[in-house]
Amino acid sequence: MPEEITTLLTFFGGTGDLAKRKLYPSTYNLFKKGFLQEHFAIVGASRQEMSNDEFRQMV
């Protein structure tokens, strides 16, 4: 892996309303304010079937 991932966030219910309204926006704000490393990953677990590209588009 070219860039080292230093932080991994796992969201259970990753396609749900709470994630869309609160978790993803607050994670973005933490990143913009410098509280997260430049290289981090988000793993979303959900009952809804979705491809990686669809998940990235939603986030």
N, CA, C and O atoms as a CHARMM CRD file, in Angstrom:
* protein
*
  236
    1    1 MET  N      0.84700  -1.16400   0.00000 PROA 1      0.00000
    2    1 MET  CA     0.00000   0.00000   0.00000 PROA 1      0.00000
    3    1 MET  C      0.89800   1.23500   0.00000 PROA 1      0.00000
    4    1 MET  O      1.73800   1.37200   0.88900 PROA 1      0.00000
    5    2 PRO  N      0.74500   2.13400  -0.96800 PROA 2      0.00000
    6    2 PRO  CA     1.62500   3.29600  -1.05800 PROA 2      0.00000
    7    2 PRO  C      1.51200   4.24400   0.12900 PROA 2      0.00000
    8    2 PRO  O      2.52600   4.72000   0.63900 PROA 2      0.00000
    9    3 GLU  N      0.29900   4.52000   0.56800 PROA 3      0.00000
   10    3 GLU  CA     0.10700   5.39800   1.71300 PROA 3      0.00000
   11    3 GLU  C     -0.27400   4.55100   2.91500 PROA 3      0.00000
   12    3 GLU  O     -1.06100   3.61200   2.80200 PROA 3      0.00000
   13    4 GLU  N      0.28000   4.88600   4.04300 PROA 4      0.00000
   14    4 GLU  CA    -0.01300   4.13900   5.25200 PROA 4      0.00000
   15    4 GLU  C     -1.29200   4.67500   5.88000 PROA 4      0.00000
   16    4 GLU  O     -1.40600   5.87000   6.15200 PROA 4      0.00000
   17    5 ILE  N     -2.25300   3.78200   6.11000 PROA 5      0.00000
   18    5 ILE  CA    -3.49600   4.17100   6.76800 PROA 5      0.00000
   19    5 ILE  C     -3.24700   4.15200   8.26900 PROA 5      0.00000
   20    5 ILE  O     -2.90900   3.11100   8.83400 PROA 5      0.00000
   21    6 THR  N     -3.41200   5.28400   8.90600 PROA 6      0.00000
   22    6 THR  CA    -3.14100   5.39700  10.33500 PROA 6      0.00000
   23    6 THR  C     -4.40600   5.35800  11.17600 PROA 6      0.00000
   24    6 THR  O     -4.33200   5.13500  12.38400 PROA 6      0.00000
   25    7 THR  N     -5.55700   5.56800  10.56700 PROA 7      0.00000
   26    7 THR  CA    -6.82700   5.56300  11.28000 PROA 7      0.00000
   27    7 THR  C     -7.84700   4.78900  10.47000 PROA 7      0.00000
   28    7 THR  O     -7.94600   4.96600   9.25500 PROA 7      0.00000
   29    8 LEU  N     -8.60600   3.93000  11.13900 PROA 8      0.00000
   30    8 LEU  CA    -9.67300   3.17800  10.49600 PROA 8      0.00000
   31    8 LEU  C    -10.94000   3.38900  11.30700 PROA 8      0.00000
   32    8 LEU  O    -10.98700   3.05200  12.49000 PROA 8      0.00000
   33    9 LEU  N    -11.96900   3.94600  10.67600 PROA 9      0.00000
   34    9 LEU  CA   -13.26000   4.15700  11.32600 PROA 9      0.00000
   35    9 LEU  C    -14.24100   3.13000  10.78300 PROA 9      0.00000
   36    9 LEU  O    -14.31900   2.92600   9.57200 PROA 9      0.00000
   37   10 THR  N    -14.98700   2.48400  11.66700 PROA 10     0.00000
   38   10 THR  CA   -15.99900   1.51800  11.25500 PROA 10     0.00000
   39   10 THR  C    -17.35600   2.03300  11.69800 PROA 10     0.00000
   40   10 THR  O    -17.58100   2.29800  12.87900 PROA 10     0.00000
   41   11 PHE  N    -18.25600   2.17200  10.73800 PROA 11     0.00000
   42   11 PHE  CA   -19.61700   2.61700  11.02700 PROA 11     0.00000
   43   11 PHE  C    -20.56700   1.45900  10.76400 PROA 11     0.00000
   44   11 PHE  O    -20.69500   0.99800   9.63000 PROA 11     0.00000
   45   12 PHE  N    -21.23100   0.99200  11.80800 PROA 12     0.00000
   46   12 PHE  CA   -22.26600  -0.01700  11.64800 PROA 12     0.00000
   47   12 PHE  C    -23.55900   0.72200  11.32500 PROA 12     0.00000
   48   12 PHE  O    -23.90900   1.69400  11.99600 PROA 12     0.00000
   49   13 GLY  N    -24.26300   0.26000  10.30000 PROA 13     0.00000
   50   13 GLY  CA   -25.40400   1.01000   9.79400 PROA 13     0.00000
   51   13 GLY  C    -24.92600   2.11700   8.87800 PROA 13     0.00000
   52   13 GLY  O    -25.47600   3.21800   8.88300 PROA 13     0.00000
   53   14 GLY  N    -23.90500   1.82900   8.09400 PROA 14     0.00000
   54   14 GLY  CA   -23.22800   2.82500   7.26800 PROA 14     0.00000
   55   14 GLY  C    -24.06400   3.47600   6.18700 PROA 14     0.00000
   56   14 GLY  O    -23.68300   4.52300   5.66400 PROA 14     0.00000
   57   15 THR  N    -25.20600   2.87700   5.83500 PROA 15     0.00000
   58   15 THR  CA   -26.07600   3.49100   4.82700 PROA 15     0.00000
   59   15 THR  C    -27.32700   4.09800   5.45600 PROA 15     0.00000
   60   15 THR  O    -28.22900   4.54700   4.74900 PROA 15     0.00000
   61   16 GLY  N    -27.37500   4.11000   6.77400 PROA 16     0.00000
   62   16 GLY  CA   -28.56100   4.58600   7.47100 PROA 16     0.00000
   63   16 GLY  C    -28.63400   6.09800   7.62200 PROA 16     0.00000
   64   16 GLY  O    -27.71200   6.83300   7.26600 PROA 16     0.00000
   65   17 ASP  N    -29.75600   6.52800   8.16100 PROA 17     0.00000
   66   17 ASP  CA   -30.04700   7.94800   8.32900 PROA 17     0.00000
   67   17 ASP  C    -29.05900   8.63100   9.27800 PROA 17     0.00000
   68   17 ASP  O    -28.60100   9.73800   8.99600 PROA 17     0.00000
   69   18 LEU  N    -28.73000   7.98800  10.39000 PROA 18     0.00000
   70   18 LEU  CA   -27.79500   8.58500  11.35100 PROA 18     0.00000
   71   18 LEU  C    -26.42800   8.80800  10.71600 PROA 18     0.00000
   72   18 LEU  O    -25.81100   9.85600  10.90400 PROA 18     0.00000
   73   19 ALA  N    -25.96300   7.82400   9.97100 PROA 19     0.00000
   74   19 ALA  CA   -24.65900   7.95900   9.30800 PROA 19     0.00000
   75   19 ALA  C    -24.67300   9.11300   8.31300 PROA 19     0.00000
   76   19 ALA  O    -23.73700   9.91200   8.26800 PROA 19     0.00000
   77   20 LYS  N    -25.73000   9.19900   7.52100 PROA 20     0.00000
   78   20 LYS  CA   -25.81200  10.24700   6.49100 PROA 20     0.00000
   79   20 LYS  C    -25.93800  11.64000   7.10300 PROA 20     0.00000
   80   20 LYS  O    -25.31400  12.58900   6.62800 PROA 20     0.00000
   81   21 ARG  N    -26.74800  11.76200   8.16100 PROA 21     0.00000
   82   21 ARG  CA   -27.00400  13.08300   8.73500 PROA 21     0.00000
   83   21 ARG  C    -25.93600  13.54200   9.72100 PROA 21     0.00000
   84   21 ARG  O    -25.64100  14.73400   9.80300 PROA 21     0.00000
   85   22 LYS  N    -25.35100  12.59700  10.47700 PROA 22     0.00000
   86   22 LYS  CA   -24.47100  12.98600  11.58500 PROA 22     0.00000
   87   22 LYS  C    -23.03600  12.46700  11.46000 PROA 22     0.00000
   88   22 LYS  O    -22.08600  13.24100  11.57400 PROA 22     0.00000
   89   23 LEU  N    -22.87900  11.16600  11.22700 PROA 23     0.00000
   90   23 LEU  CA   -21.54200  10.57100  11.29600 PROA 23     0.00000
   91   23 LEU  C    -20.61700  11.03500  10.18100 PROA 23     0.00000
   92   23 LEU  O    -19.48300  11.43100  10.44700 PROA 23     0.00000
   93   24 TYR  N    -21.08400  10.99200   8.94100 PROA 24     0.00000
   94   24 TYR  CA   -20.21700  11.40400   7.83200 PROA 24     0.00000
   95   24 TYR  C    -19.90500  12.90000   7.85900 PROA 24     0.00000
   96   24 TYR  O    -18.75000  13.27700   7.66300 PROA 24     0.00000
   97   25 PRO  N    -20.89700  13.76800   8.09700 PROA 25     0.00000
   98   25 PRO  CA   -20.55600  15.20000   8.19300 PROA 25     0.00000
   99   25 PRO  C    -19.60300  15.50800   9.35600 PROA 25     0.00000
  100   25 PRO  O    -18.69300  16.32300   9.20500 PROA 25     0.00000
  101   26 SER  N    -19.80200  14.86900  10.50600 PROA 26     0.00000
  102   26 SER  CA   -18.91400  15.15300  11.64000 PROA 26     0.00000
  103   26 SER  C    -17.51000  14.60000  11.39700 PROA 26     0.00000
  104   26 SER  O    -16.52800  15.19800  11.83700 PROA 26     0.00000
  105   27 THR  N    -17.40700  13.47300  10.70600 PROA 27     0.00000
  106   27 THR  CA   -16.08900  12.93500  10.35000 PROA 27     0.00000
  107   27 THR  C    -15.37700  13.87600   9.39600 PROA 27     0.00000
  108   27 THR  O    -14.17600  14.10900   9.53300 PROA 27     0.00000
  109   28 TYR  N    -16.10000  14.41400   8.44200 PROA 28     0.00000
  110   28 TYR  CA   -15.51900  15.38300   7.50800 PROA 28     0.00000
  111   28 TYR  C    -15.01500  16.61400   8.26200 PROA 28     0.00000
  112   28 TYR  O    -13.92000  17.10600   7.99000 PROA 28     0.00000
  113   29 ASN  N    -15.80800  17.10600   9.20100 PROA 29     0.00000
  114   29 ASN  CA   -15.40000  18.28000   9.98600 PROA 29     0.00000
  115   29 ASN  C    -14.16100  17.99000  10.82900 PROA 29     0.00000
  116   29 ASN  O    -13.28500  18.84600  10.95300 PROA 29     0.00000
  117   30 LEU  N    -14.07900  16.79300  11.40900 PROA 30     0.00000
  118   30 LEU  CA   -12.87800  16.42000  12.16200 PROA 30     0.00000
  119   30 LEU  C    -11.65100  16.42800  11.26100 PROA 30     0.00000
  120   30 LEU  O    -10.58100  16.88100  11.66500 PROA 30     0.00000
  121   31 PHE  N    -11.80600  15.93000  10.04900 PROA 31     0.00000
  122   31 PHE  CA   -10.69600  15.91900   9.09400 PROA 31     0.00000
  123   31 PHE  C    -10.28600  17.34400   8.72700 PROA 31     0.00000
  124   31 PHE  O     -9.09800  17.66700   8.73400 PROA 31     0.00000
  125   32 LYS  N    -11.25800  18.19300   8.40600 PROA 32     0.00000
  126   32 LYS  CA   -10.95600  19.57300   8.00400 PROA 32     0.00000
  127   32 LYS  C    -10.28700  20.36500   9.12700 PROA 32     0.00000
  128   32 LYS  O     -9.48000  21.25300   8.85700 PROA 32     0.00000
  129   33 LYS  N    -10.61200  20.05400  10.37900 PROA 33     0.00000
  130   33 LYS  CA   -10.02400  20.76400  11.52100 PROA 33     0.00000
  131   33 LYS  C     -8.69200  20.15900  11.96500 PROA 33     0.00000
  132   33 LYS  O     -8.07500  20.64400  12.91400 PROA 33     0.00000
  133   34 GLY  N     -8.24500  19.09600  11.27700 PROA 34     0.00000
  134   34 GLY  CA    -6.94500  18.51900  11.57100 PROA 34     0.00000
  135   34 GLY  C     -6.90700  17.47500  12.67000 PROA 34     0.00000
  136   34 GLY  O     -5.82700  17.11900  13.14200 PROA 34     0.00000
  137   35 PHE  N     -8.06800  16.97300  13.09000 PROA 35     0.00000
  138   35 PHE  CA    -8.10700  15.96800  14.14700 PROA 35     0.00000
  139   35 PHE  C     -7.91300  14.54700  13.62500 PROA 35     0.00000
  140   35 PHE  O     -7.71000  13.62400  14.41500 PROA 35     0.00000
  141   36 LEU  N     -7.97300  14.35800  12.31700 PROA 36     0.00000
  142   36 LEU  CA    -7.72500  13.04800  11.70400 PROA 36     0.00000
  143   36 LEU  C     -6.48800  13.14300  10.82800 PROA 36     0.00000
  144   36 LEU  O     -6.19500  14.19000  10.25000 PROA 36     0.00000
  145   37 GLN  N     -5.76900  12.03700  10.74000 PROA 37     0.00000
  146   37 GLN  CA    -4.60300  11.98300   9.87300 PROA 37     0.00000
  147   37 GLN  C     -5.02800  12.13600   8.41500 PROA 37     0.00000
  148   37 GLN  O     -6.19500  11.93300   8.08000 PROA 37     0.00000
  149   38 GLU  N     -4.09100  12.48900   7.55900 PROA 38     0.00000
  150   38 GLU  CA    -4.39900  12.65900   6.14000 PROA 38     0.00000
  151   38 GLU  C     -4.83400  11.34600   5.50000 PROA 38     0.00000
  152   38 GLU  O     -5.71700  11.33500   4.64300 PROA 38     0.00000
  153   39 HSD  N     -4.22500  10.25100   5.90900 PROA 39     0.00000
  154   39 HSD  CA    -4.55400   8.94400   5.33800 PROA 39     0.00000
  155   39 HSD  C     -5.36100   8.14900   6.35900 PROA 39     0.00000
  156   39 HSD  O     -4.81800   7.66100   7.35000 PROA 39     0.00000
  157   40 PHE  N     -6.65400   8.02500   6.10600 PROA 40     0.00000
  158   40 PHE  CA    -7.50500   7.22300   6.97300 PROA 40     0.00000
  159   40 PHE  C     -8.54300   6.52200   6.11100 PROA 40     0.00000
  160   40 PHE  O     -8.73400   6.86800   4.94500 PROA 40     0.00000
  161   41 ALA  N     -9.20200   5.54600   6.68800 PROA 41     0.00000
  162   41 ALA  CA   -10.19600   4.77300   5.94600 PROA 41     0.00000
  163   41 ALA  C    -11.48200   4.69800   6.75200 PROA 41     0.00000
  164   41 ALA  O    -11.47300   4.72000   7.98300 PROA 41     0.00000
  165   42 ILE  N    -12.58500   4.61000   6.02300 PROA 42     0.00000
  166   42 ILE  CA   -13.89200   4.40600   6.63100 PROA 42     0.00000
  167   42 ILE  C    -14.44000   3.09500   6.09700 PROA 42     0.00000
  168   42 ILE  O    -14.47500   2.87200   4.88600 PROA 42     0.00000
  169   43 VAL  N    -14.86500   2.23000   7.00500 PROA 43     0.00000
  170   43 VAL  CA   -15.52200   0.98100   6.63100 PROA 43     0.00000
  171   43 VAL  C    -16.96400   1.10300   7.08600 PROA 43     0.00000
  172   43 VAL  O    -17.23000   1.36500   8.25900 PROA 43     0.00000
  173   44 GLY  N    -17.88700   0.91700   6.16900 PROA 44     0.00000
  174   44 GLY  CA   -19.30400   0.97500   6.49900 PROA 44     0.00000
  175   44 GLY  C    -19.92400  -0.40100   6.39200 PROA 44     0.00000
  176   44 GLY  O    -19.83900  -1.04200   5.34500 PROA 44     0.00000
  177   45 ALA  N    -20.54700  -0.86300   7.46600 PROA 45     0.00000
  178   45 ALA  CA   -21.24900  -2.14100   7.46400 PROA 45     0.00000
  179   45 ALA  C    -22.74200  -1.85900   7.44200 PROA 45     0.00000
  180   45 ALA  O    -23.23800  -0.99000   8.15900 PROA 45     0.00000
  181   46 SER  N    -23.45000  -2.61300   6.60000 PROA 46     0.00000
  182   46 SER  CA   -24.87400  -2.35100   6.44000 PROA 46     0.00000
  183   46 SER  C    -25.57900  -3.60200   5.95100 PROA 46     0.00000
  184   46 SER  O    -24.94900  -4.49900   5.39000 PROA 46     0.00000
  185   47 ARG  N    -26.88900  -3.66400   6.16200 PROA 47     0.00000
  186   47 ARG  CA   -27.67800  -4.76100   5.60700 PROA 47     0.00000
  187   47 ARG  C    -27.99800  -4.51000   4.14400 PROA 47     0.00000
  188   47 ARG  O    -28.31900  -5.44500   3.41000 PROA 47     0.00000
  189   48 GLN  N    -27.91600  -3.26700   3.71400 PROA 48     0.00000
  190   48 GLN  CA   -28.21200  -2.90400   2.32400 PROA 48     0.00000
  191   48 GLN  C    -27.02400  -3.27200   1.44000 PROA 48     0.00000
  192   48 GLN  O    -25.88400  -2.92400   1.74500 PROA 48     0.00000
  193   49 GLU  N    -27.29900  -3.97900   0.34400 PROA 49     0.00000
  194   49 GLU  CA   -26.23200  -4.34900  -0.57900 PROA 49     0.00000
  195   49 GLU  C    -25.84800  -3.14300  -1.42800 PROA 49     0.00000
  196   49 GLU  O    -26.70400  -2.46600  -1.99800 PROA 49     0.00000
  197   50 MET  N    -24.52600  -2.88600  -1.50100 PROA 50     0.00000
  198   50 MET  CA   -24.03900  -1.70600  -2.20800 PROA 50     0.00000
  199   50 MET  C    -22.59600  -1.95800  -2.62400 PROA 50     0.00000
  200   50 MET  O    -21.82500  -2.55100  -1.87000 PROA 50     0.00000
  201   51 SER  N    -22.23000  -1.51100  -3.81700 PROA 51     0.00000
  202   51 SER  CA   -20.84400  -1.65200  -4.26400 PROA 51     0.00000
  203   51 SER  C    -19.97900  -0.57900  -3.60200 PROA 51     0.00000
  204   51 SER  O    -20.49500   0.37400  -3.01900 PROA 51     0.00000
  205   52 ASN  N    -18.66400  -0.74300  -3.69700 PROA 52     0.00000
  206   52 ASN  CA   -17.74900   0.26600  -3.15100 PROA 52     0.00000
  207   52 ASN  C    -17.97400   1.62000  -3.80100 PROA 52     0.00000
  208   52 ASN  O    -17.97100   2.64600  -3.12100 PROA 52     0.00000
  209   53 ASP  N    -18.17100   1.62800  -5.12200 PROA 53     0.00000
  210   53 ASP  CA   -18.39800   2.89400  -5.82800 PROA 53     0.00000
  211   53 ASP  C    -19.69600   3.55600  -5.38500 PROA 53     0.00000
  212   53 ASP  O    -19.73700   4.77400  -5.20800 PROA 53     0.00000
  213   54 GLU  N    -20.76100   2.77100  -5.20200 PROA 54     0.00000
  214   54 GLU  CA   -22.03600   3.32600  -4.73900 PROA 54     0.00000
  215   54 GLU  C    -21.89300   3.90500  -3.32800 PROA 54     0.00000
  216   54 GLU  O    -22.44600   4.96200  -3.02400 PROA 54     0.00000
  217   55 PHE  N    -21.14800   3.20400  -2.47500 PROA 55     0.00000
  218   55 PHE  CA   -20.92800   3.68800  -1.10700 PROA 55     0.00000
  219   55 PHE  C    -20.15000   4.99800  -1.11600 PROA 55     0.00000
  220   55 PHE  O    -20.49700   5.93400  -0.39600 PROA 55     0.00000
  221   56 ARG  N    -19.11000   5.06500  -1.92200 PROA 56     0.00000
  222   56 ARG  CA   -18.30800   6.29700  -2.00500 PROA 56     0.00000
  223   56 ARG  C    -19.13800   7.45900  -2.53400 PROA 56     0.00000
  224   56 ARG  O    -18.99100   8.58900  -2.06900 PROA 56     0.00000
  225   57 GLN  N    -20.00500   7.18800  -3.50100 PROA 57     0.00000
  226   57 GLN  CA   -20.86500   8.23900  -4.05600 PROA 57     0.00000
  227   57 GLN  C    -21.83100   8.75400  -2.98500 PROA 57     0.00000
  228   57 GLN  O    -22.08700   9.95600  -2.90300 PROA 57     0.00000
  229   58 MET  N    -22.36500   7.84300  -2.16600 PROA 58     0.00000
  230   58 MET  CA   -23.30100   8.23500  -1.12100 PROA 58     0.00000
  231   58 MET  C    -22.60300   9.08800  -0.06000 PROA 58     0.00000
  232   58 MET  O    -23.16200  10.07300   0.42300 PROA 58     0.00000
  233   59 VAL  N    -21.38600   8.70000   0.29200 PROA 59     0.00000
  234   59 VAL  CA   -20.64400   9.43000   1.33100 PROA 59     0.00000
  235   59 VAL  C    -20.18200  10.75300   0.76600 PROA 59     0.00000
  236   59 VAL  O    -19.53600  11.53200   1.46700 PROA 59     0.00000
